[in-house]
Every structure is written in C-alpha cells, then in structure tokens.
C-alpha cells in the first residue's frame, strides 16, 4: 500500500484527489498549516508545515512514495496588486523549495513528484492554436501568468536532479460542484440569468474535476509520464457555449442570456480580468497519447453529470 503526500491538500483539487486516492487504497498524508477538527478517516492523516517559517513534518515526507504539490495562493481570490502578485508566485516557488530541500536533506523513498501548473503558461489564442490548440512545447507567455507558471515549473524541476520522476499538470478551468468557476456561473442562473462574460467568444479550456483527479493518479502510477502535460478536456468551448449549455442543463428554457461587458469586468476585477476574458485553446493530445482516457470529453457530458439531481 503506497502513501501519497499532498501539499495543498485542503483546497478544491486536494480534497477531491484525497477522496479518490483513498478509494483506490492509497494512504494519504495532507500537509496543512492547521490540523482540522474533523473526525478520523481511515487511511487519511494530516501533518503540519509552515512555508513562511520553513517548517515541515519531516517524518511525513519520509512516509511518502509520491508527492503531489498543489500549494499556492488562489489566482483569482483577490485583486492583483503588487503584494498579491508576489504572494501568488512565492507561495508556489517557496513551497516547492521547502519540499525539495527536505528531500535533499533527509532519507526518503519518494518515487514521483507531481505538481500542479496552469494553462496560464500560454498566451492568448493565435490562428494556429485556434486550429490545433497550444501544445506543451510552446514557450511561456510574456505576461504575469506566463512568468508565474514558468517560475512554478522551474521550482519543481529540481526534484528531477534528486532522481525523482517529475510530472507537471498544466490545469485548465476546473469544473466542480464544490467550488471554482462553475459555482460562479451557477449563481446568476439561480435568478434565471445566463451571464456571458465579455463577448463570450473567448475559448475556455476546461476539465471535469473527476478527470483531473484521474490524471493525477495516472501521473503517480504511470512510470512513462515525465514533464509537462496539459490537463484539459478534448473539447474546449467558448464562454457563451459553456454558459448557455449550463443554463439549458439547469433550467431548460427558463433563462435569459445577458452579457457582462468587458469594461465592467475590468473595473470589478482589475488586472485579473485577463483570466476571464482571455481566449486560450489548449491541446490534450500528449496526455491522451500517454494512455489517459476521459470520462467527460464533452461539455455536455460534464455538465449533465455535475448538474444531475
């Protein structure tokens, strides 16, 4: 029975991944700043760390056969002022450094180091990407998000020098009922409003939470996986298509499409409005070639499952 250490395991993806790992009979250790008061779960343990103080439970790292690194401040949780931009980057790179330093300094049995990254690596769509999608070989975009993803991925590459197999999952917009973008789209729909952002033409490269968790498990178990992979579904869709499909799934014909103008989003969100207005078509061919099969390849299938009941 193998043990997976999850850094950032109390967030949306971490909680979902931990549940699925436990169902597959992995032992799971979650690194956290504060041990939760929740009841005991068979196979699940918590261990303390504090990245700012460079403290970590070394014994927890030594238990691990695999590390999954999900830690980092939320990209759209706050407005992007200078201080929060610094926090976004350093919360990722400093946590990587603490994990890797611990591996360097202490005996361990870690085989693989699987890290989150993001499709923020890529810039706005080009004619070529609209046709074929951005592939993992593309250079990072010359923007805050592109630079953040570059620093993030470089910060985990050091694990490879320790003989660990490194996999980086460049994650798209995660669709889940327990948080993230889908809940934001659902809120106005409860009032019957299908709110399309900007022109609605911008392409969203998305992934169902179940498929994303399965990708992490595949990255842990598949010794042939190395380097960066795009963690997105095979069928990117426009913002308008996603919102209207969600509206039909939730409300049938009983909704009114409305547009939230780009200027209003820029006023409300500031610089981070780039994230919701950028069109980014991303290819998943590499992870498919690694043998991964999607449960939810289409937006219709994904939303039907997420909205059932």
N, C-alpha and C positions, 0 to 999 in steps of 0.2 A: 504494500500500500504506500503510494508516494504522497509527499507533502508539498503543497503549493503555498508559498508565502506571497500575500497580496499587499503591496504598498498602495495606499489609496483605496482600501477595500470597503470603506463605508460610504462611498458615493454610488451613483446610479448604476454604473457598469460593475463596480466591485461587488455590490450586494447581489446583483443578478448572477455574476460569474461564480461567486462563492456558493450560491444555491445549486448551481448546475454541477460544479465540481464535487460537492458533497453527494449529489445523486449518482455520480459516477465513481463513488467510493474513494475519492481523494481525501486526504487530511488537509485542512485549510487553516492557515495562520494568518490573521489580518493584523497588519501594523497600524496602530492608531495612536493619537495623542491622548485619548481618554478611553478607558475600558468601559463599554456600555453596560448598563444595569440589566439588560435583557437576560432572560433565562438561558439555561445551558442548552446548547445544540450539539448533538453527537457529531464528533469529527471536526468541530469548529473551535478554534482558540483565538484569543486576542493577545497581542504583545505591544508594549509601549515603544514609541520613538518620538523624538522631537528634532526636526530637521534644523531649526534655528539654533538649538543648543548642541547640535551634533551628537545627540544621544540616541542609542538604539539597543534593543534587546539582542545581544549577540547570539545567545542560545537559540533564539527563534530563527535567526538566519542559518545557523548551523543545522537546524532540523530540516531545512528545505531541500528538496530535489529540484525545484523550479521556482523562479521568482517572476511575478507579474507586477510590473511597475505602472500604476495608474495615477500616481500622486501628481497634483498640480492645481493651482487656483483656477476657478472657472473662467473661461474666456469672455463670456457674456454676463457674468454675475454683477459687474459694476462698470461704470463709465471708465474709459481708458484715459485716465490722467497719467502723468509720468510715474507716480508712485505705484499705481496698479499695474502698469505695463512691466515695471521692474519685478513686481511680485509674481506676475504670470510667468515670466521667464525664470526667475531664480527659484520659485517653488518647484519647478521641474528639474532644472540642472543641479541644484543643491541636493535634492533628494536622491537623484541618480548618484551623485558623488558620494553621499553617505553610504548608500548600499554597496557601491563598488569598493570604497575604502574598507568596509567591513569584510568583504570577500578577500581583499588583498591581505588583510592583517590577521585573519583567523582561518583555521582549517574549516573546510566545508565540503559538501557533496553536491553543490548546485550544478546542474547539467545545462539548463537553459535559462536565459534572461529575456523575457518577453515584455516589450514596452509599448505602451500607447504612444501614438503620434497623431497627427491630424492632416486632413486634406488641405488645411491652411498652408501646407508646403507649396501648393500650386497657386498660380495667379489666376486672373480672370480668363475665361474661355478665349481660345483662338479659333480660327477656322478649322485647324487640324484637330484640336481637342473636341470640338463640337461633332466632328465626324467619328473619331476613334477613341476619345477620352484620354486624359492625361495618364501616362504610364509612369512607373516608379523611377525610370531613368531620367525624367525631367528634372532640371535644376530647380532649386528652391526659388520662390518668388522674391523679388526685391521689395519686400513690404514687412510690416511688423510681424504679421502672422507667419510669413515665409521664413523670416530670420528666427523667430521663436521655434519653429519646427526644426530648423537646421541645428540650432543650439541644443535642443532637446534630444535629437537623434545622435548628435555627436557625443552628448554626455553619457549615453548608454553604450556606445561603441567600445568604450574602454573595457567592458566586460569580456569582449572577444579576446583581448590580449591576455586574459586570465584563463583562456581555454573554454569559456562558456559559449554556447550557441546563442547568438543574438538574433531576435526577430522583432521587427518594429511594424506595428499595425497603424497605418495612416487612416484614421477613422473619419467617416462621413457623418452626416446628421443622423443621430441615433433615435429611432422611433420606439418609444416605450410608454406604457400607461403609468409609470411610476415617476415621471419627471421628464425634463428635457423639452425639446421643441414641440413634440406632439401635444403636450398639455397646453402650451401657449396657443396652438392653433385651435384647440378644442374650446377654450374659454369663450370667445365671441360666438361660437356656434351654439352654445347653450342658450344664447339670446336670439338664435336664428340668423346670425351674421357670418357669412363666409368671407373672412378678411384676407384679401390678396395683397401681398406686400409689393410696393413699388409698381412696376409694370406687370409683374407676375411672370415675365418671360425668363427670368433667371433660373438656370438649371440647378436643381438640388440633387446632390449625390448622397443618398440615404442608405441606411442599413437597419434592419429589424434587430432589436436587442437580442433575440434568441440566436439569430445567425451570427451576430458579433461575438457572443459568448462562445458559440461553437468554433469560431475562428481562433479564439484564444486557446481553447482546448486542443484544437488541431495544431496550433503552433507549439504547444507543450509536448504533444505526443508524436509529432511528425519530425523525425531527425533530418529530413531533407529540406526543411524550411530554414532559410537563412536570409537576413537582411530585411529590406522594406517590402511591405505588401499593402496594397490599397484595400481597406476594409469597408467596401461599399457594395451595394446590390448591383445586379447586372443591368438594371433599367432606371437610370436617372430620369427625373421628370421635372417639368417646370414647377415653380411655386404655385402658379394658377392651377395646374393639373392636380397637384397634391391637395390643395385646399378644397377644390371642388369635388374631388373623389372622396375626401374625408367627409365633406358636407352631405354627399349622397349616401354614404355609408351610415352616418349618424342620424340624418333627418329626412332621408328620402327626397321629396320635392319641396320640403318646407324650410327653405332658407333663401336668403337674399345675398347675392355676391356684392361685396363692397371693396373698394380699393383704398389702401392706406398709402398716400402719396410719399414718394421718396424723400421729399424735403421735410415732411413731418417725422419720418423715421430718423432722419439725420438730426433733427432737433431733439428728439426724445432720447436717442441712443448715443449721440455723438459719433466719435470715430469708429466705434464698434458696429455701427450700422453697415459698414463694409461687409461684415459677416453675413447679414441677412439679404443684402442687395446684390452680392457678387454671384455671377453665374460660373459654375465650376463643374465640368463634366469629367468624371473620373472613371477609368477603366478598372475592372476587376479580373482581367484575363490572367494575370500572374497567379493569383490565389486559386483560381479555377484550375489552372494547369498543375498546381501543387496537389490537386485531388479534392479540393473542397467543393461540396455540392450545397446549394442554397435551399433552405426550406421555404423562403419567401422571396422569390426572384422578382416579383412584380409588385407595384404599389397597391394594386387591387387586392392581392393575396395578403399582403402585410396588414393593410387597414381592416380587411374583413376579420382577420384573427384578432387584432388589437381592439376592435370595437364590438366583438361578439358579446352577447348577453347584455 
